[in-house]
Amino acid sequence: MTLREVRAKSLLRKSPRVDSWFLARCGMNLYRGCAHDCAYCDGRAEKYAVEGAFGVEVEVKVNAVELLRRELAPSRRRGPPPPGYVLLGGGVGDSYQPAEESYRLARGALELLLELGRPVHVLTKSTLVERDLDLLLAIHARSRAVLSMSFSTADDALAARFEPGVPPPSQRLRLLERCKRAGIPTGQFLMPVLPFLTDTEEALGQTVRRAGEAGVDFIAFGGLTLKPGRQKEHYLEVLTAFRPELAERTRRLYPERGQAPGVYGGEIQRRFAALAGERGIPTRMPPALYEGLLPPAELAMVVLEHLDYLLQLRGQTSPYKEAARALAVRPELATGEQLDLFPAAGLSPESAEVLEELRRTGRCTLLERLLGTEPPQ
């Protein structure tokens, strides 16, 4: 592994609204490039412009914590801080990849976020995050914290072929179990599942079962994206060396736009949903984990997007995606102050009912029922 120290000009990635996957509106890459070297990583794709040999060369943003302090400073903001969690992870480099052991940028970021009272969602593949459990517990006690870990499989031998720089899934699952026992909410991001390898009912069943045994609060699921160019060719090269008979099947499955066809995607989504349902594991972050973190419009958009996803998993039609889009343009609809605007904004009666319940109670009983998180009567 080759490390190159750089002084970045900026750090935070900011979105105009809260992301419904991570419940975050800002996140960061402390490192650019990743020594985990996962064969399927889309950070390898040309669109991200990561310089050097991906998986071997890593840029270290040595001034990351300094930038974070500056960009989160109250004096630089107009109005309140962005709602939701601050995401530590994702992007084009795991915050807990091997370089973190010596550079300690993730730990420095957590210390700052604790000082500022900001809620944190950590997403990583690395068990090195256990080093910082003391900070996560302190953040959770003050403002809220979630630890999520990403997986493509629960099979250690298979993971070793496609995630050569990552601790085995069994170690990650044991860490999630320990963190949950310590009081930190936990999640599994089961993405990407690998076609013909980790997307079968048997393989998915094993992964979901073991996540359930670890006590995760939710599982988020996603299929493989293969962007044409460096990412796709590298993955197929690794797959050819392991199972050559699957390489051409995979190439045919993915058209040039990088997404598998909807028929395949729908099939594996339904397979996953059935297995998670059998285990009673929510397939999106439960509302209890973001209660009180979002203003009305952001909360309503997240709820509507979750409803849309969960109904589609069940093969049902949904009016909620269009309602979320309408709310992005007309956030005042979430306050209920202009109920007469609902029909004019194109909101269905079902969507209007959800918004009215959120306005009155801050809850959505339909979402709780679909997630299996309804409080006992």
C-alpha positions in Angstrom: 0.0 0.0 0.0 1.3 3.5 -0.9 0.1 6.4 1.1 0.3 10.0 -0.1 -0.4 12.9 2.3 -2.4 15.7 0.9 -3.9 18.9 2.2 -7.5 19.0 1.0 -9.4 22.3 0.2 -12.7 21.0 1.5 -14.1 18.0 3.3 -17.9 17.8 3.8 -20.2 16.4 1.1 -23.5 18.2 1.6 -26.9 17.3 0.1 -29.9 19.6 -0.3 -31.9 17.1 1.8 -31.6 14.2 4.2 -30.7 10.9 2.5 -33.3 8.3 3.3 -30.7 5.5 3.4 -28.3 6.9 6.0 -30.5 9.7 7.5 -27.7 12.1 6.9 -27.4 15.3 5.0 -23.6 15.6 5.1 -20.7 13.2 5.1 -17.0 13.0 4.4 -14.1 11.1 2.8 -11.2 11.2 5.2 -9.2 9.2 2.7 -9.4 9.0 -1.1 -8.9 5.5 -2.4 -9.2 2.4 -0.3 -6.8 -0.3 0.7 -9.7 -2.7 1.4 -9.5 -3.3 -2.4 -13.0 -4.8 -2.7 -13.3 -6.3 -6.2 -16.8 -4.8 -6.7 -16.2 -1.3 -5.3 -17.6 1.4 -7.6 -15.1 3.9 -6.2 -12.8 2.3 -8.8 -15.0 3.8 -11.6 -13.6 6.6 -13.7 -16.4 9.0 -12.8 -14.9 9.4 -9.3 -11.5 10.3 -10.7 -9.5 8.6 -7.9 -5.9 8.8 -9.0 -3.4 6.0 -9.0 -3.9 2.3 -8.7 -7.2 1.8 -6.8 -6.7 -0.5 -3.8 -3.0 0.2 -3.7 -2.5 4.0 -3.6 -4.4 6.0 -1.0 -4.5 9.7 -0.4 -4.6 10.8 3.3 -6.3 14.1 4.0 -4.0 15.1 6.8 -5.9 18.3 7.5 -9.3 16.6 7.6 -10.2 17.4 11.2 -9.1 21.0 10.8 -11.3 21.3 7.8 -14.2 19.7 9.6 -14.0 22.1 12.5 -14.0 25.0 10.1 -16.9 23.7 8.0 -19.0 22.9 10.9 -18.2 26.1 12.9 -21.4 27.9 13.9 -19.9 31.2 12.8 -19.9 29.9 9.2 -23.5 28.8 9.1 -26.6 30.7 8.3 -29.3 29.2 10.4 -29.3 25.9 12.3 -26.9 23.0 11.5 -28.0 20.6 8.8 -30.5 18.1 10.2 -30.0 14.4 10.6 -26.8 12.4 11.2 -23.3 13.3 10.0 -22.2 10.3 8.0 -18.7 9.0 8.7 -18.1 6.6 5.8 -19.1 5.7 2.3 -17.8 7.5 -0.8 -14.5 6.5 -2.2 -12.6 5.4 0.9 -13.5 3.6 4.2 -12.8 5.8 7.1 -11.4 2.8 9.0 -9.2 1.4 6.4 -5.6 0.4 7.5 -4.2 3.9 7.3 -6.6 5.0 10.0 -4.7 3.0 12.6 -1.8 5.4 12.5 -3.4 8.7 11.2 -6.5 8.5 13.5 -8.5 10.9 11.4 -11.8 9.1 12.1 -11.1 9.3 15.8 -10.3 13.0 15.5 -13.5 13.6 13.6 -15.6 11.7 16.2 -13.9 13.7 19.0 -14.9 16.9 17.2 -18.5 15.8 16.6 -18.8 14.9 20.3 -17.6 18.3 21.2 -20.1 19.9 18.9 -23.0 17.7 20.0 -23.7 16.3 16.5 -25.3 12.9 15.9 -23.2 10.4 14.0 -23.8 7.5 11.7 -20.7 5.4 11.1 -20.6 3.1 8.0 -17.5 0.9 7.7 -16.3 -2.6 6.8 -13.5 -2.5 9.3 -13.4 -3.8 12.9 -10.9 -1.1 13.7 -14.0 1.0 14.6 -14.1 -0.9 17.9 -11.1 1.2 19.0 -13.5 4.2 19.1 -16.4 2.6 20.9 -15.8 4.9 23.8 -16.5 7.9 21.6 -19.5 6.4 20.0 -21.0 5.7 23.4 -20.4 9.2 24.5 -21.9 10.6 21.3 -24.9 8.4 21.6 -25.5 9.5 25.2 -25.3 13.2 24.1 -26.8 13.4 20.7 -27.3 10.0 19.0 -25.0 7.5 17.2 -25.5 4.5 14.9 -22.9 2.0 13.8 -23.5 0.2 10.5 -21.3 -2.3 8.7 -21.4 -3.3 5.1 -21.4 -6.8 3.8 -21.7 -8.7 0.5 -22.0 -12.0 2.2 -21.6 -13.8 5.6 -19.3 -16.4 4.1 -15.8 -15.8 5.2 -14.1 -17.8 2.4 -16.1 -16.1 -0.3 -15.6 -12.7 1.2 -11.8 -13.2 1.2 -11.8 -13.5 -2.6 -13.8 -10.3 -3.2 -12.9 -8.2 -0.2 -9.2 -9.1 0.3 -8.3 -6.2 2.6 -11.3 -6.5 4.9 -11.8 -8.3 8.2 -14.0 -11.5 7.7 -17.7 -11.2 8.0 -17.7 -13.3 11.1 -15.6 -10.8 12.9 -17.8 -7.9 11.7 -20.9 -9.6 12.9 -19.3 -10.3 16.3 -18.4 -6.7 16.6 -22.0 -5.6 15.7 -23.2 -7.9 18.5 -20.8 -6.4 21.0 -21.7 -2.9 20.1 -25.4 -3.6 20.3 -24.9 -5.1 23.8 -23.0 -2.0 24.8 -26.0 0.2 23.8 -25.1 1.4 20.3 -27.9 0.9 17.6 -26.5 -1.1 14.8 -27.3 -1.8 11.1 -26.2 -4.0 8.3 -25.8 -2.6 4.8 -26.1 -5.8 2.7 -24.8 -4.3 -0.5 -23.8 -5.2 -2.9 -25.0 -8.8 -3.2 -23.1 -10.5 -6.0 -25.0 -12.1 -8.9 -25.0 -15.9 -8.9 -22.8 -16.0 -5.8 -24.3 -14.2 -2.7 -27.8 -13.5 -4.1 -29.2 -17.0 -3.8 -31.9 -17.9 -1.3 -29.4 -20.0 0.6 -26.6 -17.4 0.7 -29.0 -14.5 1.5 -30.7 -16.6 4.1 -27.4 -17.3 5.9 -26.4 -13.6 5.9 -29.8 -12.4 7.1 -29.9 -15.1 9.8 -26.5 -14.2 11.1 -27.4 -10.5 11.1 -30.5 -11.3 13.1 -28.4 -13.3 15.6 -26.1 -10.3 16.0 -29.2 -8.2 16.9 -29.0 -5.6 14.2 -31.7 -2.9 14.3 -32.1 -3.0 10.5 -30.8 -4.3 7.2 -30.6 -2.2 4.1 -30.2 -4.1 0.9 -28.8 -3.3 -2.6 -27.7 -5.1 -5.7 -24.4 -4.8 -7.6 -23.7 -1.8 -9.8 -21.1 -2.4 -12.5 -20.1 0.9 -14.2 -18.6 0.4 -17.6 -14.9 0.7 -17.7 -12.4 0.1 -14.9 -14.8 -1.1 -12.2 -16.7 -3.6 -14.4 -13.6 -5.0 -16.0 -11.8 -5.4 -12.7 -14.7 -7.2 -11.1 -15.1 -9.5 -14.1 -11.3 -10.3 -14.0 -11.5 -11.3 -10.3 -14.7 -13.3 -11.0 -13.1 -15.1 -14.0 -10.1 -16.2 -11.8 -12.6 -17.7 -9.3 -15.6 -18.9 -11.3 -15.0 -18.4 -15.0 -18.4 -19.9 -16.0 -20.1 -17.0 -14.1 -18.1 -14.1 -15.7 -19.9 -14.2 -19.1 -23.3 -14.6 -17.4 -22.5 -11.5 -15.3 -21.3 -9.5 -18.3 -24.6 -10.3 -20.2 -26.7 -9.4 -17.1 -25.3 -5.9 -17.0 -26.0 -3.5 -19.9 -23.7 -0.5 -20.6 -25.5 1.8 -18.1 -24.2 -0.3 -15.2 -27.5 -1.5 -13.6 -28.9 -5.0 -13.8 -32.3 -5.2 -15.5 -35.4 -4.6 -13.4 -36.6 -8.2 -13.5 -33.5 -9.5 -11.8 -33.4 -6.6 -9.4 -37.0 -7.1 -8.4 -36.5 -10.8 -7.9 -33.6 -10.5 -5.5 -35.3 -7.7 -3.6 -38.4 -9.8 -3.0 -36.2 -12.7 -2.0 -34.4 -10.6 0.5 -37.6 -9.0 1.8 -39.1 -12.4 2.5 -36.1 -13.6 4.4 -35.9 -10.4 6.5 -39.6 -10.6 7.2 -39.2 -14.1 8.5 -36.6 -12.8 10.9 -38.6 -9.7 11.8 -35.7 -7.4 10.9 -36.7 -3.9 9.5 -35.5 -3.2 6.0 -35.0 0.5 6.6 -33.7 2.4 9.6 -36.6 2.4 12.2 -38.1 5.7 13.1 -37.0 5.4 16.7 -33.4 5.8 15.5 -34.1 9.3 14.1 -36.9 10.5 16.3 -36.4 14.2 17.0 -33.5 14.6 14.6 -35.5 16.0 11.6 -37.7 19.0 10.9 -41.2 18.3 9.6 -40.5 18.5 5.9 -37.4 16.3 6.1 -39.1 13.8 8.3 -42.1 13.6 5.9 -39.9 13.1 2.9 -38.0 10.3 4.6 -41.2 8.6 5.7 -42.8 8.8 2.2 -39.7 7.4 0.5 -39.5 4.5 3.0 -43.2 3.8 2.5 -42.6 3.7 -1.3 -39.7 1.4 -1.0 -41.4 -1.0 1.4 -44.6 -1.3 -0.7 -42.6 -1.9 -3.8 -40.7 -4.7 -2.0 -44.1 -6.3 -1.5 -45.0 -5.9 -5.2 -47.6 -3.2 -4.4 -48.2 0.1 -6.1 -47.3 3.2 -4.2 -48.4 6.9 -4.4 -45.7 8.0 -2.0 -42.7 8.7 -4.2 -44.6 11.4 -6.1 -45.7 12.8 -2.7 -42.0 13.0 -1.6 -41.1 14.8 -4.8 -44.0 17.3 -4.3 -42.8 17.9 -0.7 -39.3 18.7 -1.9 -40.8 21.6 -3.9 -43.4 22.6 -1.4 -42.1 21.8 2.1 -44.9 23.8 3.7 -47.2 20.9 2.9 -45.6 19.0 5.9 -46.8 21.5 8.4 -50.5 21.1 7.6 -51.0 24.8 7.6 -52.4 24.8 4.1 -54.4 21.5 3.8 -56.3 22.9 0.9 -53.1 22.8 -1.1 -52.9 19.0 -1.0 -55.1 18.2 -4.0 -53.6 21.1 -6.0 -50.1 19.7 -5.2 -51.1 16.4 -6.7 -51.0 14.5 -3.4 -53.1 11.4 -3.2 -55.5 10.9 -0.2 -53.2 8.3 1.2 -50.2 10.7 1.1 -52.3 13.5 2.7 -53.3 11.1 5.5 -49.7 10.2 6.2 -48.7 13.9 6.3 -51.6 14.7 8.6 -50.7 11.9 11.0 -47.1 13.0 11.1 -48.2 16.6 11.8 -50.4 15.5 14.7 -48.3 12.8 16.3 -44.9 12.7 14.7 -45.5 9.1 13.8 -46.6 7.0 10.8 -48.4 3.8 11.9 -48.3 2.5 8.3 -44.5 2.7 8.3 -44.3 1.1 11.7 -46.5 -1.7 10.5 -44.5 -2.3 7.4 -41.2 -2.3 9.3 -42.6 -4.5 12.1 -41.8 -1.9 14.7 -45.2 -1.1 16.0 -45.3 -0.6 19.8 -47.2 -3.2 21.7 -50.9 -2.3 22.3 
